[in-house]
C-alpha cells in the first residue's frame, strides 16, 4: 500500500522528502467556470510537484455557479438544463486535463461530494453524482485514454452504502473506489444498547475500530463484486485529529469544535464559542501516543482490505484561529505536526513506518 501526503507545496518539499513521501493529492478549483478559466495556481503547482518527483492525484472541484445549479440535474438528466451543465463540466475538465496531463494522470472528481459541508444538502444528490462522474470520465478519457478516474472520496463513518449509486448507475465511470474516511466519532466499542463503552481497555478500542473498518470495506467489496465491479480501493485523503498527550491527558475525551480548541484555555473555551452548537456532534481528538496506536491498527486493516494507495491529510495542523481554513473542520487537527511545526512524535514515527512498508 503506497502511503502519500496531502497537498504538496514547494515550501514543504524538504519535509516530504525527509518523510520519504513521493505521492500527493492537489485540489483544482473552478471546474465548469462560465468564463472557461483554468486554475492557473493549480497548473503551476502540479508542474512543480511533478518536477520534484511527486506522483499527483488531482481533485477536480466545481465552481460556485455549477454547485448552485446541481439540483437542476435531479430528475432532469435528459433535460436541457442537465445537458448544458454536464457539457459545461465536461469541457472544463477536458481543458484542465489537456493543460496538466503531462504532469498528472490520476483524476478525482469532487472529493466528499456526499458530505453536507462539501456537497451541500439537497434531495437526490446521490443520484446526480453518478451522472456527473460519467460526464467527467468521458471528458478525461477523451484527452487521456489510459487515465485513472477516482470517484470523489466518500467521507463516511463506518458506512458502506454511499458507493452503491456508482456501482449501479455508473460502474464503468471510475477506475478506483475512493474513500475519505475521517474516523471522527467512534473510538469506543458499543454495548448491547448501542451506547459507547468509554472505559473499554485500549486494546479493545483498537480492535473494535479496526474491525469496523474491515467490516465496512469487506461489505462494500461484496456489493461491488455482486455487480461485477473490480475497482481497487484507494484513499486520496484520510486523517485523524490528534492533539498533544498533555492536552489529551488533561481533558480525557477531547471534543474538538472547528478551530476553537485552545490547549491553554482548555475545554471551557468550547462552550462559549459561537460554533459550539453549529458543530454539535463535535470531533473527538486523541493524544499523540493513542493516535499513533489507532493509526497503526487501522493502516493494517486498510492493507488487509486491499488498499493500493492512502494519502494522509496533512503535514501541518491549521493554526487557530484560522477556522476551517482547509475546508474540513476536523482536518484542522489532522496534521503530522502541530501548528508551530513541531512533530507529533509518535504519529510521525508510525507514519514513516507505513511509508517505508509501501516501498518494500
C-alpha positions in Angstrom: 0.0 0.0 0.0 1.5 3.3 -1.1 1.3 6.0 1.6 1.4 9.6 0.5 0.7 13.0 2.0 -1.9 15.6 1.0 -1.3 19.0 -0.5 2.4 19.2 -1.5 3.7 22.7 -1.7 7.2 23.9 -2.9 8.0 25.2 0.6 7.3 21.7 2.0 9.4 19.8 -0.5 12.2 19.1 2.1 9.7 17.8 4.6 8.1 15.5 2.1 11.5 14.2 1.1 12.5 13.7 4.7 9.4 11.6 5.3 10.1 9.6 2.1 6.8 10.6 0.5 6.5 10.6 -3.3 2.7 10.7 -3.7 0.4 13.6 -3.0 -3.1 15.0 -3.8 -3.8 18.5 -5.0 -7.0 20.4 -5.4 -8.1 22.1 -8.6 -10.9 24.6 -8.3 -13.3 26.3 -10.7 -14.4 23.3 -12.9 -17.2 24.5 -15.1 -16.3 28.2 -14.7 -18.6 30.1 -17.0 -15.6 32.1 -18.5 -13.8 28.9 -19.2 -10.9 30.0 -17.0 -8.2 27.4 -15.9 -7.0 27.3 -12.4 -3.6 28.8 -13.0 -2.4 28.4 -9.5 -3.0 24.7 -9.7 -1.3 24.4 -13.0 1.9 25.9 -11.7 1.8 23.9 -8.6 1.2 20.5 -10.2 4.0 21.1 -12.6 6.4 22.0 -9.7 5.3 18.8 -7.9 5.9 16.7 -10.9 9.3 18.2 -11.5 10.1 17.4 -7.8 9.3 13.7 -8.4 5.8 13.6 -6.9 3.0 11.4 -8.3 -0.1 13.6 -8.2 -3.8 12.8 -7.8 -5.9 15.9 -8.8 -9.2 16.6 -7.0 -11.3 18.4 -9.5 -13.8 20.7 -7.8 -16.7 22.7 -9.4 -17.0 26.4 -9.3 -19.8 28.1 -7.2 -22.3 28.6 -10.0 -22.0 24.9 -11.1 -22.5 23.9 -7.5 -25.7 26.0 -7.2 -27.1 24.5 -10.4 -26.6 20.9 -9.5 -30.1 20.4 -8.2 -31.3 21.2 -11.7 -30.0 17.8 -12.7 -32.3 16.0 -10.3 -34.9 14.3 -12.5 -33.6 16.3 -15.4 -30.7 14.3 -16.6 -32.1 14.3 -20.1 -33.4 17.9 -19.9 -31.8 21.0 -21.4 -30.5 22.2 -18.1 -28.9 18.9 -17.3 -27.3 18.5 -20.7 -25.9 22.1 -20.5 -24.4 21.5 -17.1 -22.9 18.2 -18.0 -21.4 19.7 -21.2 -20.0 22.7 -19.3 -18.3 20.4 -16.7 -17.0 18.1 -19.4 -15.5 20.9 -21.4 -13.8 22.4 -18.4 -12.4 19.0 -17.3 -11.1 18.3 -20.7 -9.3 21.7 -20.8 -7.7 21.1 -17.4 -6.6 17.6 -18.4 -5.2 18.9 -21.6 -3.3 21.6 -19.8 -2.0 19.4 -16.9 -1.9 16.0 -18.5 1.8 15.9 -18.8 2.1 16.2 -15.0 -0.9 14.1 -13.8 -2.8 11.0 -14.9 -4.9 10.4 -11.8 -8.1 12.4 -11.5 -10.6 12.6 -8.7 -13.9 14.4 -9.2 -15.2 16.3 -6.2 -13.9 14.7 -3.0 -16.6 14.2 -0.4 -19.5 15.1 -2.7 -21.6 13.2 -0.2 -20.6 15.4 2.8 -23.1 18.1 3.7 -20.2 20.5 4.3 -18.8 20.0 0.8 -21.6 19.0 -1.5 -24.4 20.7 0.4 -27.7 19.3 1.5 -30.3 18.7 -1.2 -32.6 15.8 -2.2 -31.3 13.2 -4.6 -27.6 14.3 -4.9 -26.6 10.6 -4.6 -28.5 10.1 -7.9 -26.9 13.1 -9.6 -23.3 12.2 -8.7 -23.0 9.1 -11.0 -24.3 11.2 -13.9 -21.7 13.9 -13.2 -18.9 11.4 -12.8 -19.8 9.7 -16.1 -19.5 13.1 -17.9 -16.2 13.8 -16.2 -14.8 10.3 -17.0 -15.8 10.7 -20.7 -14.0 14.1 -20.8 -10.9 12.8 -19.1 -10.6 9.7 -21.4 -11.0 11.9 -24.4 -7.8 13.6 -23.5 -6.0 10.7 -21.7 -7.4 7.3 -22.7 -5.4 5.5 -20.0 -6.0 7.9 -17.2 -7.2 6.8 -13.8 -10.6 8.2 -12.7 -11.2 8.1 -8.9 -14.6 8.9 -7.5 -14.7 11.7 -5.1 -13.7 10.1 -1.9 -16.6 9.3 0.4 -16.4 11.0 3.8 -18.0 8.3 5.9 -18.1 7.0 9.4 -18.2 3.2 9.0 -21.0 3.4 6.4 -20.5 1.4 3.2 -23.6 2.4 1.3 -22.5 5.6 -0.5 -20.8 3.7 -3.3 -24.0 1.8 -4.2 -25.1 4.6 -6.6 -21.9 4.4 -8.6 -21.9 0.6 -8.7 -25.4 0.5 -10.1 -25.6 3.8 -12.1 -22.0 4.3 -13.4 -20.0 1.1 -13.0 -17.6 2.0 -15.8 -17.1 5.6 -14.9 -14.4 5.1 -12.2 -11.3 3.0 -12.2 -10.6 3.2 -8.4 -13.1 3.1 -5.5 -12.0 6.1 -3.3 -12.6 6.9 0.4 -12.1 9.9 2.6 -12.8 8.2 5.8 -12.2 10.5 8.8 -12.9 8.4 11.8 -14.4 11.4 13.6 -16.6 9.9 16.3 -16.2 6.2 17.0 -13.1 5.4 19.1 -15.0 3.1 21.5 -17.0 -0.2 21.2 -20.7 -0.1 21.9 -22.7 -2.2 24.4 -25.8 -4.2 23.7 -27.9 -1.0 23.8 -25.7 0.8 21.3 -24.0 3.1 23.9 -20.3 3.8 23.8 -18.2 1.9 26.4 -16.0 4.8 27.3 -13.9 2.8 29.8 -13.1 0.0 27.5 -9.4 -1.0 27.5 -7.2 0.5 24.8 -6.6 -2.9 23.2 -10.4 -3.5 22.9 -10.9 0.0 21.4 -8.2 -0.5 18.8 -9.6 -4.0 17.9 -13.2 -2.7 17.7 -12.4 0.2 15.4 -10.1 -1.8 13.1 -12.9 -4.5 12.9 -15.4 -1.8 11.9 -13.1 -0.6 9.1 -12.7 -4.2 7.8 -16.4 -4.9 8.0 -17.2 -1.7 6.0 -14.7 -2.4 3.3 -15.5 -6.1 3.1 -19.2 -5.3 2.8 -18.5 -2.8 0.1 -16.3 -5.2 -1.8 -19.1 -7.9 -1.7 -21.6 -5.4 -3.1 -19.2 -4.4 -5.8 -18.4 -8.0 -6.7 -22.1 -8.8 -7.0 -22.4 -6.0 -9.5 -19.4 -7.1 -11.5 -17.1 -4.2 -10.3 -13.5 -5.0 -9.5 -12.1 -1.5 -8.9 -9.3 -1.4 -6.3 -9.7 0.6 -3.1 -7.8 3.8 -2.6 -8.0 6.8 -0.4 -6.9 10.2 -1.7 -7.5 11.9 1.7 -7.7 10.4 5.1 -6.8 11.7 8.6 -7.5 11.7 12.3 -7.5 14.5 14.8 -4.6 14.3 17.2 -3.6 16.8 19.9 -0.7 16.7 22.4 -0.6 13.9 25.0 -0.6 16.7 27.7 -3.9 18.1 26.4 -5.5 14.6 26.0 -4.4 13.5 29.5 -5.8 16.7 31.0 -9.2 16.5 29.2 -9.6 12.8 28.7 -12.3 12.8 26.0 -11.4 15.9 24.0 -14.1 17.2 21.7 -12.8 19.5 19.0 -15.2 22.1 17.6 -13.8 23.5 14.4 -10.8 25.7 15.3 -11.9 26.7 18.7 -9.9 24.3 20.9 -7.1 26.0 22.7 -4.8 23.9 24.8 -4.0 26.8 27.1 -7.7 27.9 27.6 -8.9 24.3 28.0 -12.3 22.9 27.2 -14.1 25.9 28.8 -13.4 27.8 25.6 -15.6 25.5 23.7 -18.9 26.1 25.3 -18.6 29.9 24.9 -17.7 29.7 21.3 -20.4 30.5 18.7 -19.6 27.4 16.7 -20.3 25.2 19.7 -23.9 24.4 18.7 -23.3 24.5 15.0 -20.9 21.6 15.2 -23.0 19.9 18.0 -21.7 16.4 17.3 -18.1 17.6 17.6 -15.0 15.7 16.7 -13.1 13.5 19.2 -9.4 14.1 19.4 -6.7 11.7 20.6 -3.3 12.3 22.2 -0.2 11.6 20.1 0.5 8.1 21.7 -3.0 6.8 21.4 -3.5 8.3 18.0 -0.4 6.5 16.7 -1.6 3.2 18.1 -5.0 3.5 16.5 -3.4 4.7 13.2 -1.1 1.6 13.2 -4.0 -0.8 13.6 -6.1 1.0 11.0 -3.4 1.1 8.4 -3.1 -2.7 8.9 -6.8 -3.0 8.3 -6.6 -0.9 5.1 -3.7 -3.0 3.8 -5.6 -6.3 4.6 -8.6 -5.0 2.7 -6.6 -4.4 -0.4 -6.0 -0.7 -0.4 -3.5 0.3 -3.1 -2.9 3.9 -2.1 -3.6 6.0 1.0 -2.9 9.8 1.1 -2.8 11.1 4.6 -4.2 14.5 5.5 -1.9 16.5 6.3 1.6 17.7 7.0 0.7 20.5 9.5 -2.3 21.4 11.7 -4.0 24.6 10.6 -3.1 27.3 13.1 -6.0 28.7 15.1 -7.9 31.0 14.8 -8.0 30.3 11.0 -11.2 28.4 11.4 -11.8 25.9 8.6 -9.0 27.3 6.5 -8.5 23.9 4.8 -12.2 23.2 4.3 -12.6 20.4 6.8 -13.2 21.4 10.4 -11.8 18.1 11.7 -8.8 18.4 9.4 -7.6 21.3 11.5 -6.0 18.8 13.9 -5.1 16.0 11.5 -1.5 17.2 10.7 1.6 15.2 11.5 3.0 18.4 13.0 1.5 20.9 15.4 0.8 24.5 14.1 4.3 25.6 15.4 5.8 22.9 13.1 7.0 20.6 15.9 6.2 17.0 15.2 3.6 14.8 16.8 6.4 12.4 17.6 4.5 9.1 17.8 2.4 9.8 14.7 5.4 10.8 12.6 7.2 7.6 13.6 4.3 5.4 12.7 3.6 7.3 9.5 7.3 6.7 8.4 6.9 3.0 9.1 4.0 2.8 6.7 5.6 4.9 4.0 8.6 2.6 4.1 6.4 -0.5 4.2 4.7 0.7 1.0 8.1 0.9 -0.8 9.2 -2.6 0.3 
